Amino acid sequence: MNALTQRSPPERRTSHRKSVLFCSQCDRTAAVDEWVLTTTDDGETLACPDCGATLTARANLSD
């Protein structure tokens, strides 16, 4: 193979978009805006709408 030989593009490992989240409890896969976001005075929690598992919780650090 020389420098002028064309190569096929490398295969993608996944067809998921970068903004996809995965639930480790029920294997749900969906875009970020398809999850339950709950905002309280203490912070934000992102949860799975199928099984209710918490994916992430962020504390409100502005206080």
Gaussian input, Z-matrix of N, CA and C with variables (Angstrom, degrees):
# hf/3-21g

backbone

0 1
 N
 C     1     B1
 C     2     B2     1     A1
 N     3     B3     2     A2     1     D1
 C     4     B4     3     A3     2     D2
 C     5     B5     4     A4     3     D3
 N     6     B6     5     A5     4     D4
 C     7     B7     6     A6     5     D5
 C     8     B8     7     A7     6     D6
 N     9     B9     8     A8     7     D7
 C    10    B10     9     A9     8     D8
 C    11    B11    10    A10     9     D9
 N    12    B12    11    A11    10    D10
 C    13    B13    12    A12    11    D11
 C    14    B14    13    A13    12    D12
 N    15    B15    14    A14    13    D13
 C    16    B16    15    A15    14    D14
 C    17    B17    16    A16    15    D15
 N    18    B18    17    A17    16    D16
 C    19    B19    18    A18    17    D17
 C    20    B20    19    A19    18    D18
 N    21    B21    20    A20    19    D19
 C    22    B22    21    A21    20    D20
 C    23    B23    22    A22    21    D21
 N    24    B24    23    A23    22    D22
 C    25    B25    24    A24    23    D23
 C    26    B26    25    A25    24    D24
 N    27    B27    26    A26    25    D25
 C    28    B28    27    A27    26    D26
 C    29    B29    28    A28    27    D27
 N    30    B30    29    A29    28    D28
 C    31    B31    30    A30    29    D29
 C    32    B32    31    A31    30    D30
 N    33    B33    32    A32    31    D31
 C    34    B34    33    A33    32    D32
 C    35    B35    34    A34    33    D33
 N    36    B36    35    A35    34    D34
 C    37    B37    36    A36    35    D35
 C    38    B38    37    A37    36    D36
 N    39    B39    38    A38    37    D37
 C    40    B40    39    A39    38    D38
 C    41    B41    40    A40    39    D39
 N    42    B42    41    A41    40    D40
 C    43    B43    42    A42    41    D41
 C    44    B44    43    A43    42    D42
 N    45    B45    44    A44    43    D43
 C    46    B46    45    A45    44    D44
 C    47    B47    46    A46    45    D45
 N    48    B48    47    A47    46    D46
 C    49    B49    48    A48    47    D47
 C    50    B50    49    A49    48    D48
 N    51    B51    50    A50    49    D49
 C    52    B52    51    A51    50    D50
 C    53    B53    52    A52    51    D51
 N    54    B54    53    A53    52    D52
 C    55    B55    54    A54    53    D53
 C    56    B56    55    A55    54    D54
 N    57    B57    56    A56    55    D55
 C    58    B58    57    A57    56    D56
 C    59    B59    58    A58    57    D57
 N    60    B60    59    A59    58    D58
 C    61    B61    60    A60    59    D59
 C    62    B62    61    A61    60    D60
 N    63    B63    62    A62    61    D61
 C    64    B64    63    A63    62    D62
 C    65    B65    64    A64    63    D63
 N    66    B66    65    A65    64    D64
 C    67    B67    66    A66    65    D65
 C    68    B68    67    A67    66    D66
 N    69    B69    68    A68    67    D67
 C    70    B70    69    A69    68    D68
 C    71    B71    70    A70    69    D69
 N    72    B72    71    A71    70    D70
 C    73    B73    72    A72    71    D71
 C    74    B74    73    A73    72    D72
 N    75    B75    74    A74    73    D73
 C    76    B76    75    A75    74    D74
 C    77    B77    76    A76    75    D75
 N    78    B78    77    A77    76    D76
 C    79    B79    78    A78    77    D77
 C    80    B80    79    A79    78    D78
 N    81    B81    80    A80    79    D79
 C    82    B82    81    A81    80    D80
 C    83    B83    82    A82    81    D81
 N    84    B84    83    A83    82    D82
 C    85    B85    84    A84    83    D83
 C    86    B86    85    A85    84    D84
 N    87    B87    86    A86    85    D85
 C    88    B88    87    A87    86    D86
 C    89    B89    88    A88    87    D87
 N    90    B90    89    A89    88    D88
 C    91    B91    90    A90    89    D89
 C    92    B92    91    A91    90    D90
 N    93    B93    92    A92    91    D91
 C    94    B94    93    A93    92    D92
 C    95    B95    94    A94    93    D93
 N    96    B96    95    A95    94    D94
 C    97    B97    96    A96    95    D95
 C    98    B98    97    A97    96    D96
 N    99    B99    98    A98    97    D97
 C   100   B100    99    A99    98    D98
 C   101   B101   100   A100    99    D99
 N   102   B102   101   A101   100   D100
 C   103   B103   102   A102   101   D101
 C   104   B104   103   A103   102   D102
 N   105   B105   104   A104   103   D103
 C   106   B106   105   A105   104   D104
 C   107   B107   106   A106   105   D105
 N   108   B108   107   A107   106   D106
 C   109   B109   108   A108   107   D107
 C   110   B110   109   A109   108   D108
 N   111   B111   110   A110   109   D109
 C   112   B112   111   A111   110   D110
 C   113   B113   112   A112   111   D111
 N   114   B114   113   A113   112   D112
 C   115   B115   114   A114   113   D113
 C   116   B116   115   A115   114   D114
 N   117   B117   116   A116   115   D115
 C   118   B118   117   A117   116   D116
 C   119   B119   118   A118   117   D117
 N   120   B120   119   A119   118   D118
 C   121   B121   120   A120   119   D119
 C   122   B122   121   A121   120   D120
 N   123   B123   122   A122   121   D121
 C   124   B124   123   A123   122   D122
 C   125   B125   124   A124   123   D123
 N   126   B126   125   A125   124   D124
 C   127   B127   126   A126   125   D125
 C   128   B128   127   A127   126   D126
 N   129   B129   128   A128   127   D127
 C   130   B130   129   A129   128   D128
 C   131   B131   130   A130   129   D129
 N   132   B132   131   A131   130   D130
 C   133   B133   132   A132   131   D131
 C   134   B134   133   A133   132   D132
 N   135   B135   134   A134   133   D133
 C   136   B136   135   A135   134   D134
 C   137   B137   136   A136   135   D135
 N   138   B138   137   A137   136   D136
 C   139   B139   138   A138   137   D137
 C   140   B140   139   A139   138   D138
 N   141   B141   140   A140   139   D139
 C   142   B142   141   A141   140   D140
 C   143   B143   142   A142   141   D141
 N   144   B144   143   A143   142   D142
 C   145   B145   144   A144   143   D143
 C   146   B146   145   A145   144   D144
 N   147   B147   146   A146   145   D145
 C   148   B148   147   A147   146   D146
 C   149   B149   148   A148   147   D147
 N   150   B150   149   A149   148   D148
 C   151   B151   150   A150   149   D149
 C   152   B152   151   A151   150   D150
 N   153   B153   152   A152   151   D151
 C   154   B154   153   A153   152   D152
 C   155   B155   154   A154   153   D153
 N   156   B156   155   A155   154   D154
 C   157   B157   156   A156   155   D155
 C   158   B158   157   A157   156   D156
 N   159   B159   158   A158   157   D157
 C   160   B160   159   A159   158   D158
 C   161   B161   160   A160   159   D159
 N   162   B162   161   A161   160   D160
 C   163   B163   162   A162   161   D161
 C   164   B164   163   A163   162   D162
 N   165   B165   164   A164   163   D163
 C   166   B166   165   A165   164   D164
 C   167   B167   166   A166   165   D165
 N   168   B168   167   A167   166   D166
 C   169   B169   168   A168   167   D167
 C   170   B170   169   A169   168   D168
 N   171   B171   170   A170   169   D169
 C   172   B172   171   A171   170   D170
 C   173   B173   172   A172   171   D171
 N   174   B174   173   A173   172   D172
 C   175   B175   174   A174   173   D173
 C   176   B176   175   A175   174   D174
 N   177   B177   176   A176   175   D175
 C   178   B178   177   A177   176   D176
 C   179   B179   178   A178   177   D177
 N   180   B180   179   A179   178   D178
 C   181   B181   180   A180   179   D179
 C   182   B182   181   A181   180   D180
 N   183   B183   182   A182   181   D181
 C   184   B184   183   A183   182   D182
 C   185   B185   184   A184   183   D183
 N   186   B186   185   A185   184   D184
 C   187   B187   186   A186   185   D185
 C   188   B188   187   A187   186   D186

   B1=1.4413
   B2=1.5189
   B3=1.3246
   B4=1.4559
   B5=1.5271
   B6=1.3152
   B7=1.4647
   B8=1.5205
   B9=1.3232
   B10=1.4596
   B11=1.5281
   B12=1.3038
   B13=1.4572
   B14=1.5215
   B15=1.3204
   B16=1.4618
   B17=1.5216
   B18=1.2770
   B19=1.4487
   B20=1.5216
   B21=1.3058
   B22=1.4580
   B23=1.5253
   B24=1.3382
   B25=1.4609
   B26=1.5235
   B27=1.3278
   B28=1.4681
   B29=1.5198
   B30=1.3237
   B31=1.4607
   B32=1.5173
   B33=1.3132
   B34=1.4561
   B35=1.5233
   B36=1.2939
   B37=1.4609
   B38=1.5178
   B39=1.3189
   B40=1.4486
   B41=1.5171
   B42=1.2975
   B43=1.4540
   B44=1.5175
   B45=1.3352
   B46=1.4531
   B47=1.5239
   B48=1.3347
   B49=1.4487
   B50=1.5242
   B51=1.3188
   B52=1.4517
   B53=1.5176
   B54=1.3200
   B55=1.4564
   B56=1.5261
   B57=1.3163
   B58=1.4623
   B59=1.5220
   B60=1.3407
   B61=1.4579
   B62=1.5214
   B63=1.3244
   B64=1.4486
   B65=1.5264
   B66=1.3183
   B67=1.4621
   B68=1.5250
   B69=1.3139
   B70=1.4609
   B71=1.5277
   B72=1.3252
   B73=1.4597
   B74=1.5279
   B75=1.3478
   B76=1.4719
   B77=1.5300
   B78=1.3368
   B79=1.4670
   B80=1.5240
   B81=1.3441
   B82=1.4621
   B83=1.5290
   B84=1.3278
   B85=1.4492
   B86=1.5139
   B87=1.3412
   B88=1.4548
   B89=1.5200
   B90=1.3247
   B91=1.4569
   B92=1.5264
   B93=1.3064
   B94=1.4557
   B95=1.5278
   B96=1.3199
   B97=1.4657
   B98=1.5277
   B99=1.3205
   B100=1.4572
   B101=1.5326
   B102=1.3198
   B103=1.4525
   B104=1.5192
   B105=1.3163
   B106=1.4569
   B107=1.5259
   B108=1.3349
   B109=1.4572
   B110=1.5189
   B111=1.3226
   B112=1.4570
   B113=1.5194
   B114=1.3345
   B115=1.4590
   B116=1.5205
   B117=1.3212
   B118=1.4681
   B119=1.5263
   B120=1.3242
   B121=1.4648
   B122=1.5231
   B123=1.3335
   B124=1.4616
   B125=1.5213
   B126=1.3493
   B127=1.4554
   B128=1.5101
   B129=1.3235
   B130=1.4619
   B131=1.5186
   B132=1.3325
   B133=1.4535
   B134=1.5196
   B135=1.3278
   B136=1.4561
   B137=1.5192
   B138=1.3554
   B139=1.4642
   B140=1.5187
   B141=1.3157
   B142=1.4608
   B143=1.5300
   B144=1.3368
   B145=1.4601
   B146=1.5324
   B147=1.3257
   B148=1.4695
   B149=1.5270
   B150=1.3369
   B151=1.4659
   B152=1.5208
   B153=1.3358
   B154=1.4573
   B155=1.5189
   B156=1.3184
   B157=1.4646
   B158=1.5257
   B159=1.3276
   B160=1.4566
   B161=1.5156
   B162=1.3295
   B163=1.4546
   B164=1.5142
   B165=1.3299
   B166=1.4576
   B167=1.5190
   B168=1.2945
   B169=1.4604
   B170=1.5288
   B171=1.3331
   B172=1.4489
   B173=1.5271
   B174=1.3000
   B175=1.4628
   B176=1.5205
   B177=1.3241
   B178=1.4506
   B179=1.5259
   B180=1.3089
   B181=1.4663
   B182=1.5219
   B183=1.3274
   B184=1.4652
   B185=1.5101
   B186=1.3176
   B187=1.4745
   B188=1.4971
   A1=107.47
   A2=116.25
   A3=119.10
   A4=110.40
   A5=117.56
   A6=122.34
   A7=112.52
   A8=118.12
   A9=120.87
   A10=113.13
   A11=117.43
   A12=121.02
   A13=109.55
   A14=115.45
   A15=119.15
   A16=109.88
   A17=114.79
   A18=120.90
   A19=108.19
   A20=115.26
   A21=118.55
   A22=108.26
   A23=117.18
   A24=118.89
   A25=110.70
   A26=116.67
   A27=119.08
   A28=110.48
   A29=115.92
   A30=120.59
   A31=109.36
   A32=115.15
   A33=120.30
   A34=108.24
   A35=116.65
   A36=120.91
   A37=111.81
   A38=116.47
   A39=120.10
   A40=109.80
   A41=116.12
   A42=119.93
   A43=111.24
   A44=117.59
   A45=121.88
   A46=111.03
   A47=115.62
   A48=120.51
   A49=108.48
   A50=116.11
   A51=119.89
   A52=112.26
   A53=117.42
   A54=120.50
   A55=112.81
   A56=116.76
   A57=121.67
   A58=109.56
   A59=115.34
   A60=120.97
   A61=109.57
   A62=115.65
   A63=122.44
   A64=109.47
   A65=117.48
   A66=121.70
   A67=108.20
   A68=116.41
   A69=120.18
   A70=112.35
   A71=117.35
   A72=120.85
   A73=112.78
   A74=117.25
   A75=119.29
   A76=113.34
   A77=117.67
   A78=124.11
   A79=113.87
   A80=118.30
   A81=121.13
   A82=108.39
   A83=116.35
   A84=123.28
   A85=107.15
   A86=117.26
   A87=120.15
   A88=110.64
   A89=114.81
   A90=121.24
   A91=110.04
   A92=116.54
   A93=122.58
   A94=111.75
   A95=117.57
   A96=119.85
   A97=113.53
   A98=118.78
   A99=122.56
   A100=112.88
   A101=116.94
   A102=123.16
   A103=108.71
   A104=117.64
   A105=122.25
   A106=109.62
   A107=116.08
   A108=121.74
   A109=108.17
   A110=116.43
   A111=122.13
   A112=108.01
   A113=116.10
   A114=121.58
   A115=109.22
   A116=115.49
   A117=121.78
   A118=108.05
   A119=116.66
   A120=120.47
   A121=111.40
   A122=117.09
   A123=121.80
   A124=113.62
   A125=118.22
   A126=120.85
   A127=112.14
   A128=116.22
   A129=122.71
   A130=110.60
   A131=115.19
   A132=121.61
   A133=107.83
   A134=116.35
   A135=122.65
   A136=107.39
   A137=116.21
   A138=120.00
   A139=110.90
   A140=115.31
   A141=123.17
   A142=108.74
   A143=118.19
   A144=120.09
   A145=113.04
   A146=117.66
   A147=120.84
   A148=112.50
   A149=116.84
   A150=119.30
   A151=113.69
   A152=117.96
   A153=121.48
   A154=115.01
   A155=117.80
   A156=120.56
   A157=110.11
   A158=116.56
   A159=121.66
   A160=109.52
   A161=116.20
   A162=120.55
   A163=110.74
   A164=116.07
   A165=120.36
   A166=109.26
   A167=115.44
   A168=121.91
   A169=106.86
   A170=115.59
   A171=120.55
   A172=109.46
   A173=115.51
   A174=119.99
   A175=109.46
   A176=116.06
   A177=121.93
   A178=107.23
   A179=117.11
   A180=121.56
   A181=112.87
   A182=117.10
   A183=119.90
   A184=113.13
   A185=118.62
   A186=120.93
   A187=112.04
   D1=131.08
   D2=178.69
   D3=-110.53
   D4=-176.89
   D5=-175.28
   D6=-66.29
   D7=-19.85
   D8=-178.29
   D9=-93.92
   D10=-4.95
   D11=179.71
   D12=-73.16
   D13=129.29
   D14=179.96
   D15=-81.84
   D16=140.30
   D17=176.94
   D18=-112.26
   D19=148.30
   D20=175.50
   D21=-75.20
   D22=150.28
   D23=-179.86
   D24=-63.44
   D25=149.05
   D26=179.85
   D27=-63.16
   D28=146.51
   D29=179.29
   D30=-70.07
   D31=142.12
   D32=177.04
   D33=-78.71
   D34=141.63
   D35=-179.96
   D36=-78.26
   D37=-26.09
   D38=-178.86
   D39=-147.32
   D40=154.24
   D41=177.69
   D42=-102.29
   D43=8.99
   D44=-178.53
   D45=-76.59
   D46=144.93
   D47=173.52
   D48=-70.96
   D49=162.66
   D50=179.99
   D51=-67.44
   D52=-26.07
   D53=-176.19
   D54=-95.76
   D55=34.60
   D56=179.15
   D57=-101.93
   D58=137.22
   D59=177.24
   D60=-109.69
   D61=153.82
   D62=-178.43
   D63=-125.24
   D64=132.68
   D65=175.67
   D66=-91.68
   D67=124.94
   D68=-178.49
   D69=-77.29
   D70=-15.19
   D71=-178.32
   D72=-86.14
   D73=-44.03
   D74=-174.75
   D75=-121.81
   D76=4.38
   D77=177.85
   D78=66.81
   D79=21.34
   D80=175.10
   D81=-65.57
   D82=140.07
   D83=175.23
   D84=-129.05
   D85=122.77
   D86=-178.13
   D87=-159.47
   D88=162.57
   D89=177.91
   D90=-63.80
   D91=158.89
   D92=-175.56
   D93=-56.68
   D94=-38.02
   D95=-176.45
   D96=-78.65
   D97=3.38
   D98=178.81
   D99=-104.29
   D100=21.76
   D101=179.00
   D102=-117.02
   D103=162.78
   D104=-177.03
   D105=-88.73
   D106=115.42
   D107=178.25
   D108=-103.40
   D109=121.88
   D110=177.95
   D111=-115.82
   D112=124.17
   D113=179.80
   D114=-112.55
   D115=128.32
   D116=177.03
   D117=-128.44
   D118=179.14
   D119=176.17
   D120=-63.16
   D121=-26.81
   D122=-178.45
   D123=-81.20
   D124=-23.26
   D125=-178.91
   D126=154.01
   D127=-155.16
   D128=-178.29
   D129=-124.47
   D130=145.52
   D131=176.36
   D132=-129.06
   D133=133.51
   D134=176.26
   D135=-110.30
   D136=123.41
   D137=-174.15
   D138=-129.64
   D139=157.82
   D140=177.81
   D141=-76.50
   D142=127.87
   D143=178.81
   D144=-73.82
   D145=-16.98
   D146=-179.38
   D147=-83.10
   D148=-47.92
   D149=-174.64
   D150=-116.78
   D151=-10.75
   D152=177.99
   D153=85.08
   D154=1.51
   D155=-179.65
   D156=-64.92
   D157=141.74
   D158=177.32
   D159=-81.96
   D160=123.75
   D161=177.66
   D162=-85.98
   D163=-43.11
   D164=-179.61
   D165=-154.89
   D166=150.93
   D167=175.07
   D168=-135.99
   D169=129.99
   D170=179.83
   D171=-120.30
   D172=129.37
   D173=179.70
   D174=-77.45
   D175=149.27
   D176=175.39
   D177=-81.31
   D178=110.34
   D179=-175.21
   D180=-96.54
   D181=3.51
   D182=-176.41
   D183=-80.05
   D184=-9.86
   D185=-179.64
   D186=-86.35

